[in-house]
Structures are given as C-alpha cells and as structure tokens.
Amino acid sequence: MSRSRLKEVMSIQTSTYLTQDMDDFLYEQFKVISLGNEENYRYHYEDGNTYITKGLADTYPCVIAHTDTVHDIHKDFTVFGDNDIMFAMDMTSGFQVGVGGDDKVGIYVALEMLIGLDVVKVAFFRDEEHGCLGSREADMGWFKDVEFVLQCDRQGYKDFVNTIYGQKLFDKPFSNAIGDILARYGKKETSQGGLTDVYQLVENGLEVCVANMSCGYYRPHSDDEVIAIQEVFDTRDMVFEIVSDLGGKVWKNSLYIDYNSYTNNKPKKRKKGKKIATDWHQRSRDDWWNGEKSSQDETAWTKVSDREGYGLYRDHRSYNDFDELDAYEHMDLETCCSKCDTDEIMYDKEQDADWCFACDEYTNIYSHHILEEEVEDIPKLSNGMTVDEYEEWLEEIRD
C-alpha cells in the first residue's frame, strides 16, 4: 500500500502557480482518511495552502511539505516504480522527465503521518520553488500550538539540516533527543541548509524547533530526477519515530533569534536615488483572494463538505488550463547560482537579484518590475543595510 500511495502522489503533476490538482488530491485524501471519524479531524484551506489537524490535544507535532515543483506539465505523464527506483516519462516524446520528488516525497511522508499518528498537524504550502510564497503567507495562528515542525525537502538521504542562512533551526536539547534516532537511520546533522518552508516559518516568527531533511530523491530540478524508494520509506519511518518519541512536549528553540526585530529597528542609511518596486509576492493575503474568504473560526471543527465556497489563489489552476497562463506575468527565479551552481541563494526583492552565500555576492541578476527612477550606488539588502553592514551586524549579535 505504501508503494502504491507513493506512486499515486508522484503521479499528480504540479508546477509553481499550478498546484490546484494537488490541492484537490489532498482534499480527497483528507475525506478518505477521515471517513467515519470526521469529528477527529479539522481541515482548513486558505490562500492556496492546506492545513489539516488530527486529534484533540493541547499541542501537536507538525509535518509540512510544499505542493509545487519546478517541472513543466506533460499531458502524457507516466510514473514508473516497480523496482527500487521511481522515475517519470513523457510517453508522447518517449523521454524521461522530472518526477517531482522535490517535494512530492515530502507530501507523501506528511500523508503517511496523518494516517499513522493519532495526534498530528500537517500543512502543505504552495509555490515554495519561487521563494516560499505560500509559507510566507502562512496562517501563523494555526502554528500556535505546535511542538516542533519537520519537513522532508532535500535531495539525497543522509542530511538532517540544523541551520539555514545562519538561523539555527533547533538547539542542543532537541539535537540530543534525536541523536540516537538519526544514527540508527544513517543520517547526520548539517549546517548547510538551503531555502525551504521551515526556514520561512522561523522568519515568520515561529519559535519552536524545526528541521529539514534529505528524503531519497536525487537530481532534483532536472529531467533525470529519480526517487530511491527504500530511502523514502526509511525517512518516513524515521519521521514517525521522531514524532512518536518527542511528541507531547513543546520544544522551544533556545537558539531562535528574531533577526527581523534587529533589522527593522536599525536606522536605514539611504542615499538619494531610486528604489526598486515592491515585489508582487509581498501583497497581502486578501489581494490573492477571488470570491469571499471563508469565515471559518480556527477553533471550530470543519465538516468534510465545508471546502466548497473557499476562494482559490488566483493562479492555482488545473494543468488542463496551463496554456492560459501566458496571459499572466510571473517572475522566473533561478533555483541555483549561475556562478557556483549551488542552491545557497536567496532572492533580494530590492536588488532584484539573488544573493549567493557561497559566492558572497549578488548573482542571477533579474529585471522584474523596475521603476524608472535612479538606482542607488551602493547595493542594499531589503532591510536597508549594505551587505557589509549586514554581515558585521550578524557577527556582533552572534558573539
């Protein structure tokens, strides 16, 4: 059953801004899983993000994933996975195409937790591949009673990420608690994490321990992408064991630093000059809403039939409608640095470029939404500081 469910998840095609088919699939899975026990489940869909709660408890462990991939939509997409490896083909062209393990493997693991655990929260965010757009607009009130958050959104198998862009995702007590489990499953902590939703949640102000981990997909963001099925299952089992062992306690991250509280209060030295237009994904939640937003109360249990009437994120469409997307203007952001080919990059909306932490400079220069005013002479980050000022400030607060 696990293999068939993994294949079923992999067979749902998505791309950034095209996640509605996966959203519909998740809702159908929710109805099946909750059938006959509806009073024990709560479903919430907002801004293209799906939130599901199982069980009645004061606090909940939480597992998340993102619903988009970087791949194109193929009308004759077929997943193969009868042996140890799972991959996808476009049967019209006869060529291999990306199967979307990033992050459909994470979706599979989250669904398995929803099925196997008595008490858990799972969340599925849209459009992570273009800068964590869904988790950037996450309903943080939904996370107010989570104990810790796990995500499976990294290639390979061995990595268990404890740091992303200098932000410590969890502290020593959490590390000690999971140490033996990681060793049994052949995983090790790494501080070389890339941008993903758990990091964005921390940036949003989430103060509990979070982690991302490798989960068995290889060569992501390419047509040669494959999934090592046993490594997916081993990662799933490890997540289940971590949740089972550590659940029931809120794991506050003692190393959490609210960088925004520092940068927002730091005086901004700005020269006379031009400014780059505010990036479109910074719009408020209401700006993305078509139709009326649900008046669902966070504390109210949602019936299975209550999904009808929810507005949809405006560019979330079925893959049958993807030809219509030419009428919309989207940013095409790179997923790797053009100079060193790592994924250690973060988009800076004011400079309209990616800052590469490996190269220590701006790379992947774009040309989105530039206003016809004068550009500042000294490059600034979105917090108003120059790169040198920001790095000096980071050193100060870490000492």
N, C-alpha and C positions, 0 to 999 in steps of 0.2 A: 504493500500500500504506500509506503514512504517513497519508493522509487516512482510509482505512478503519479503521486502527488507532486513530486519534484518536476517530473516531465510536464505535468499539466500546467504548473506555474510558468515553466520556461516557455511554454507554447503561446503564452499571452504576449503579444507584441506591444511594446511601448517605445516612445521616444520623448525627449523633452518637449513639453507642451502637448503631448499626445498620450495621456495616461488614463483616459476615461475608460478604455476597455479593461484595464487592470483595476480601476476603482469599482467597476461593475462586477468584476470577478470576485473581488474581496467582499463585496456586499452579499453576493450569492453564497460564498463560503461561510460568511457570518450566519446567514439564515440556516444553512445546513448544520453547522456546528452547534448553534443554539436551539435547534428544533427540539421541542418538548421540555425545554428548560429555559425559556425566554426570560423569566424573571431574574435569572442569574447573570444576564448579560446587558451591557449598555453599548449602544452604537451611536457615534457622532461623526457627521461628515460636514466639513467646513473648509472653504477656500481650496478645494481640491485635495485636502488632507483627510485621512480616515483615522478615527480613534475608536478603539474597542476596549472595553473593560469587562473582565470576567471575575465573578465572585463578589462577595460582600466583605470588605475588610477596611481597617483603618488606613493601611498603607499597602502599596503594591510594588513588586518588581516590574520592570518595564523593558520591553524589547522593541526596537524600531528598525525600519528599513525605508528605502526610497523607491518610488514606483516608476521612475523614468530610466531609460538607458540612452546611450549616445547613438544607437544604431538606427538606420533607416527602416522604414516599414516595407515589408515584402509581401506581396499578395499570395505567394505560394510558399510560405514559410513552414518548414517541417523540422521538428526536433528528433534527433536520433540518440538513443542512450541505452542500448540493450546490454552493453558490456560495462567496462569500468569508466568510460569517458562519455560525456554527453556533449553534443555539438548540434549545429543547425545548418540547414541547406536551403537555398532558394531553388526549388525544384524546377522553376521555369528556366533559369540560367544554367543550372547544374553546378553552381559554385557554392562553396561554404560561405556562410555569413555569420555575423556575431550572434551568439545565442542569448546574450544579455544576462550572464551570471552576475554582473555588476548592475543592479543589485537584486536581481530576482532570486538569487540564492538567499539573500537576507530576508526577502519576503517569505520564502519557503520556511526558513527557520522560525520566523515570527509566528507563522500559522501553526507550526508544529507545537510551539509553546502554548498557543491559545487552545489547542486541542488537549495537550498533555498535562497542563497545570491547572490546579483548582482556583488559584488566585493569580492574576496577571493583567497588566495593561500592555497593549500593543498599538503602535502608531505607524502609519505609512505616509510619507511625505512626498509631495510632487517636486519635480524639477530640481533635484539636487545637483545634477550634472552642469547646470548653468549658474552655480553659485549658491546652492542651498536655499532656493527661493521659497520652497514650501516650509521648511523648518524655520526660516527667517520670520515667517508669519505664523508660527505655531501658536496654538492656544496654550499659553503657559499656565493658565489656571488649571488645565487638565493635569499638569505635572506636579501640582502642589502636594500630592500625597504619594509620590513615587519614592521607592527606597534606593534605587540605582537604575541606570539605563545602559543596556548593552546593544551594540549594533554589529552586524556582520557585513562589512562593506570594504573589504580589502583583498587584493589578489594574493595568491599563494596559500600557504597553510600555517606557517609557524608563528606569525606575528600577532602579538596582543598589545595594542597601542596604549601607552600611558601618557603621551604628550603630543599635542598638536600645536604648531606655531608658538611654542613656548608655554602654552597653557597646560598645566598639569591636570590630567583628567581624573586621576584618583590618587589617594595618599597611601602611606605605608601600611596602616591597618588593613585597608582593602587589599593591597598587594599581598600582605602576609596571609590573608584569609583565602585568597585564590591560588596561592603559590603551588600547593601540592596538586591541585586540580590541573593547572597549566602543565606541570611536569608530567603528569600521567598521560596527557593528550599530546605531548611533544610540542607545546607552544612556549614562547618566551616573550617577555616584555620588550618593547622597543619604544624609543622616544621619537622615532622618525615618522610621525603620522602626517597624513595628508588631509585636506579639507573634506569634511563629511558632516552629517547631521548632528552627531553627538557634540561635536565642537561648536556648531551653531547654537545648540541649546544652551551650552555653557555661556556663550557670548550673550544669549538672551537673558541670562541671569540664573540658570539652573545651578544649584549649589551642591547637589548630591554627586557621588562618584559615577562616572560614565566611562565607557571603553568601546573601542572599535577593534575588530579582529579580522585576520585572514580567514577565509571560509571555503577555499577549494576551487575558485575559478582562476583561470590563467589566460594571459594575453588579452586582458580587457581592452575595450575600445578599438578592437580590430576584428576583421572578418575571420581571423584564425582563433578566436576565443573558444576555449573548451572548459568543461567542468569535470573535475575529478570527483566522481560520485561518492566514493568512500570517505574522502576528506570532508565533503559536505555533511555526511552523516556523523562523522566524528565530531565536527564542530557543533552540530546540533546537539549531540549528546553532552558535550562539554557545557554548552549554554544551559541545558536542562539541569546539569549537576550544580553549576554555579548558583542558579536561581533557587534550587532546592536547598542548598547548604546555607546561602546567605540571606534568603528571603525571610521576612518577618521583622527586619530591622532597617531603619533608615541609616544609610551610610553617607553621612555628610563628608564632603571633601574638604579637609582642613587646609589643603593647598590651593583652594579656589581663590583666585584674585579677580575682582571686578575691574578689568582694565578700562572699561568704559567710564567708570567713576573717576579715574585719573585723567583720562584723555579729555573727557567732557569739561573738567574743571581747569584744565591747563590753559593759560592765556594763549590765544592764537595770534601769531605774528603774520599778518598778511600784507603783501605789497599791493600797491595799486595795480590792478590788472584784471584779466578776465578769469572767469570761473567756468568750470565745465558743468553742463546741465545736470540736474539731479537724475540719477539713473532710474529708468522706468520701474524697476522691480522694487523700488522703495515706496511705492504707493501704499496707501492704507488698505486694510482688509476690505473695506466697503467698496473701494474702487474696482475690485476684481469681481464684484458680485453682479450676476444677471438675475433679475427676479428678486423676490423677497427672501431675506435671510430667515432661517428658522428661528422661532422664539424659544427653542428648547432650553430648559434650565439644566445647568451642569449636574444638579443633584437629582434630576428626575430620570427615572428609568425609561428608556426609549423602546417602544414596541418595534418589532421587526418591520412592520409596514410603514413606519414613520419616515422612511427615507424619501418617499415621494413628496415633492414640494420643495426639496432643498434646491437652492440655486447652485449653478455649476461655475467653477472657474472658467472664464470666458474662452480660453483657448484649449480647454480639455475636450477633445473630440474623438470620435471613433476613427480607427485607421481608414475606414471607408471614406472619410471626409478629408483625408490629409491633402488632397490636391487643392482644396480651398484655402490652405494656409498661405499660398502665395500672396493673398490679399493682405496678410498681416506682416508687420515688420518686427523681426526679432533680432536680438544680439546673438551672434555666433561666437562664443567664447572658446578658446583653446582649452584642452584638458592637460596639456603638458607644456613645459618651457620650450621655446623654439631654439634655445641655445644648448641646454644640457639635457633635455628630454626627460626631466623628472616631473613628477606631479606636485612638487612642493611649491605651488603657486597660489596666489590669492588676488582676485580682481579688485583693483582700486578704482572706484567709480569717478573720482575727481580727476585722476590722471588718465582714465580710460585706457588702462594698461594693466598687465599682470605683474605683481611684484614676485620675483623668484627668490626664495630664501636660500637656495643652493648657490645661485649666481650672485646674490646680494645686489641685485639691480632690477630695474624695470625691463621686462621683455614682453613679447606679444603685444605690440602697440596697436590699438584699435582706432576706429574713427566713428564712434557712436555718439549721436546727439550732441555735437559740439556747438556751443553758441558762438556767434561771430563777435566775440569780444577778445580782448588781448589776453594771451596765456601768461601765467606767472613765470618769472625767470627761474625760480627755484622749485623743483618738484616737491609737492606736498602730499602726504597721505590724507585720507579722508578725515582724520582727526585734526588737521591743520598744521601738524608738525612736519618738518623735513624728515627724510629717512634717518639722517644722522642724529637729529634731535630725539626721534622715537627710540633709536637703539640705545642712546645714552640714558634715556629715561627708564627703559627696561632694565638696564644694568643697575641703576640706582635702586629700584624697588625690589630687585631680586637679592641685593647684597644685605 
